[in-house]
Amino acid sequence: MVGSYAEHDQSGIYAFELQTDEGGARLKRLYEIPGAANPSFLLMHPSGRVLYAVEELSPEGRVNVYTMEEDGPAFLEAFPSEGADPCHLSLSPDGKFLVVANYTGGSLSVFRLDENGIPVCMTEHRRHEGCSVYRGRQESPHVHFTGFADGQLYVCDLGLDRVFCYEPDLMAGSLSDTERNLQLPAGCGPRHFCRLPEHPDLLYVITEMSAEVFVFRIPGKKGAAGENHFLQRIRILPEDEDAAAVPLGMIGAALKSSEDGRFLFASARIFNQIAVFAVQEDGMLQRTGVYDCGGRMPRDFGVFGDYIVTANQESGNLSVLKADPDRKSLMDTGIREEIAKPSCILRI
């Protein structure tokens, strides 16, 4: 499924099937859904019966809830995100709580779900405070991504150069400060993170402004307060490209792994590139190449076996890349699908 920055009266959510065989690959458009403004991020409940879509709006955004029917999603309800410009959604490991990241609002909201995955009430709202050094981007907190790891909730705040670590109470739906936060260098702008099953104690964080991937060891419940668990930082861009030369630093975007966990892929928006990193035995990264994404402004992408489907926001298209058998390089297949301002790829 594909989310986008479509207007309310346009189709903003799409479903495609990536069909592959010995002859290559093709994208088959299944359906599209209008009626949502800026549905820039999508998430499916583990049951597969409920779809959530943010409406990235200011001064307050919304989250749309759809039930999955035979002919596609059916709109059920919308509820306030309790902050401006919600841009990311995540679920607790038990599927009972939905966490909303409000980017401009600098906050996160937690909502209790019923047994069917339908939101019931808000159980926690937490707004960060402070700023960092990058003028035009970091005058205030910007919560960009949340995710659960090792029983904790980690929250990327691009505006504060910090990945917060909260202790969740999965009975009450509340959060407690742990003071085991991960601090990045000033001006980096942590945007997203991912984890690998083969290295469950590591957190891979992509930064937007400095265009790097940072590797941290997760503090865990017994980690010392304020302890720095930084292990590695590695550039996304080729050596001849300068992240500091990009106005407002709109570079690093999505970070995802190959299905076998042996490689990480990272998108660089302004440079229209996808970087490939080989994961070493100890979990550290080695960049093996940087490749054209097949469009402009690759905000997100999805990994489907040997193929990567990229959402190119500025050029208004999906593009399909194929990895070589060793996953060390990417080739543009030439496959394109036009969509207005695609921003999110959700594999279902």
N, C-alpha and C positions, 0 to 999 in steps of 0.2 A: 504494500500500500504506500501511497505517496501523499504527503502533506505539502502545503504551499502557502504563499502569501497572497492568495486570491481575495478579491473583493467579495462582499456578502452575496451579491447576485450572480457570482460566477461559480463554476465548479471548482472546488478547492481540495477535495479529497478524491483520490483515484485508486483503482485496483488494477494491477497488471499480473500477468503470468509470464515468468521467464521460462521459455521452452528451449531445451537444449537437446541435441543429438549429435551424431557423428558429422553432420553437415554444418554444424555451427549453432548459433543461438538466435532467438527472435523474441520480441516483446509483444504480447497479446493484451490489448486493452479490454478489461472485463466490464467495468462500470465506473461512473464518477458521481460525486455527491455535491450539490450546491447547498447554499444556505449557511455557511460558516465564514466568518471574516478572519483572515489570517490564521487558518488552521495549520500552524507552522510545525507542530510536533504531534505525533500520534503514538498511542500505546494500546496494546491489546491485553485484556485480563487473561490470566493463565487458563481459564476455562474456555477461552476462545469464543465466548458468547457476548462479550461487552467490549466495545471500542471507546477509547477516550481521545478527545482532540482538544488541544488548547485553542482559544481564540486570543491571539496576541494583541491586546487592545489596551489603551490608556485613557483615563486614569485607573480603570480597573478592568482586568481581563476576565475571561470565563473559561470554563471547561465544559465541552459538550459531551454528552453520553449517548451512545448508540447501542442498540441491541442488534446482534448479527442474525439476520434472517436468511432464508434460502436465496433470495434475490439481492442480497447485500445489506448494508447497515440501515437500520431504521432509527431516526432521531427519537430519543426518549425525553431528555431534559438537558438544561444548561444550568450551571450554578456558578456564582462568583468565585474567582480564584483568591480573593482577598488581597490583591496587589496588582500593580501595573505590569503589563506585558509578560504574562506567563509564557515560558519558552521550553519547559521540560517537565516530564512526568516520570515518576518511578513508583514501583509497588513494593511493599514490605514482603519479605520472603514467604509469609503465610498467605499473601494475597488479600489481607484484611484491611490494609490502609493504603491510600493513594497520597503521594507527596508531590506537591506542585511547587516549581521554582518560578518565582516572579522576578524577572530580570531587572526592569527599571525600578520596581518596588523594593528591590534588595531584600526580599523576604522569602520564606518558605511556609507553606501551609500543609497541614496533615488532615486528611479526611477519612473517617471511618466508613468502610464498605459493608453492605449486608452480605448474606451468603451467596447472592447472585452477582456480586461485584458492583452494586449500585450505591453511590455515595449517600450516606445517612446524615452525617453532621461533621463539622470541623472540630478536631480535638486538640490542635496546636497551631499557633501562628507565631512565627519568630522572625523579627526583622533585625538584620545586622546593622551595625553602626561603624562609621569611620570612612577613610579614604586612602588612596595611595598616590603615586607620583606621576602617572601618565595623564597629562593634561588633555581634556576632552573625552576621556574614557573612565577615569577612576576618581572622580570627585565624590562619589558615593558608592555604597555597596551594589553589586550586581550579581545576584544568585543565578547561576547559569545551568547547574547540573546537580542532581542528587542521586545517590545510589547506596545500597546496603552492601557491606563487606565485613566478614568476621563478626557479625552480630552488631555492628555499629552502622550509623548513617553518616556517610561522608558527603560534604556539600562544597562544590567549587564556587567560590566567590571571586569573580573576575575583577571586581572593583577593589578588593582588599588584598589581592595576591595571596590568598589563603585557602586551604582546603580544611574546612571545619570537620571535627569529629564529634558526633553526638551519640549519647547512649539512649536508645529508644526503649520505651516501655510499651511492648506490643499487646498489653492488656488495655491500658488507658489511652494509647495513642499519643503519648507525650514524649518530650525530648529533654534530656539533661546534658548540661555542659560537661565535657570530659577534660578540657584543657589539653588534650592530646592532638592539637591541630598541626597541620603540615604547612609551614611557612615557605613560600617561594620568594625568589629575589624580587625586589621592587620593580614594577613596570612590566612583569611577564604576562599577567592576566590568565590564570588557570580557567579553562573553559569546560572541558570534559575529562573523564577518565575511563579506563577500562581495566578489566582483570583477566587473568588467564588461569584456567583450572590447574594447569601444570605448575603454576607459581602462585598459590593462593595467598601467600604472605606479602605479595608485591602489588603496588598500585601504580598504574601508568597514567600520567596526567599530561594532556596536551595544553599548551599555552597559546592564546590567540595573538598577543602582541609580539612576543619574542619568537614565536614560531618554533617551539622546541617540544620535545617529550621529556618529562622528568620521571624518574623511577624512584619510588619511595618504598620502604618497608613499612607495612601497616603496623602502627603502634600496638594494636590489640588492647584488650581490656586491662592488661597489667602494665602497659607502657607508662613510662615516666612522664609526668606533666612537662610540657615544653621541650621534650627531647626531640632532636632533629633526626629524622630517619631517611634523609636524602642519600641516594646511592649513585645516581647518574643523571646527566642532562645531555641531550643530543639534538642537533639541529634537524629540522624538517627540510629546509631549503638547501640547494646546492651551494657550494662554497662561494660561488661568484654572485650570489644573490644576497641583498642586504635587507633584513627585516626592518631595521630602523628607518629605512627610506620610504616606507609605506605610510601615507597619512592615516591616522587613527588606528593603525596596526591591525587592520582587518585581514588576518592571515590564517593562523591555525584554526581549524574547525572541528572535523570529526576524527575520531580515533577508534579503530575496530580491528579485530583479529581474524586471521584465517580460521577455517573450521577446525583445523588440526592444532591450532595454538602455536604454530611454529613461526608465524609472521604477524607483524602489526602493520596496518596501513593508516596513513594520516593524510588529510587533505589540507592544501594551502590555497586559500580562496583567491586572493588577488593575483597569484602566480599561476592559477589554473592547473595545479599539479596534484598528483597523488604520490606520496613517498612510501617506500617499502622498507621495513626493518626486519631483519632476521633476529629471532629470539635465541640467545645463546643458552647453554646448559644451565648457567647460573641465573638466567632471567634477564641479563643485561642485553642491550640492543646494539645492532650493527646495521647502519643504513646501507642497503644494497643498490638503491637507485631511486630516481625521481622521474615521473612520467606525466605526460600531458593527459588531462582528464577528459578531453573530448567536448569541452564546453567552457563557459566562463562562470566563475564563482562557485566552485564545488562545495556547497554548504554541508552536504551529507552524502553518504553512500551506503550501500548494503552489500554484504559479501554472500555470494551464492555459489559455493563450491569453487570452481575455477574462475568464476565471473564476478565482476564488481559492477553494480549499477549505481551511477552517480547522478545526484540531483544538482543540476547546474542552474543556480538561481538567476543569474544575470542574463544568460543566453536563452533561458526558458526552455530547457530540454533535459531529458534523461539521456545518458550515454552509457554504453556497455563496453567495459574493458575485460580482457581475458589474461589471466596469469599463465606464465609458462609452467611446465610440469614441476619445476623446482620452486615456484612461487617467488622467484627472485626478480622477475621483470614483468611488466604489464604491456599489453598490446591493445590498441584501439580497434575494436571490431567494425567501427563505422555505423553501428546501430544507433538510431536516434528516435526519440519520441518527444513531440512538442507538448509542453505544459507551462502555463504561466507561473513563473517564479517558484519552481519546486524547491522545497527546503528540508524534507525529511523522507527517509526510506525506512519503512517498517516491514521486516520479513515476518510473514504469518504462515 
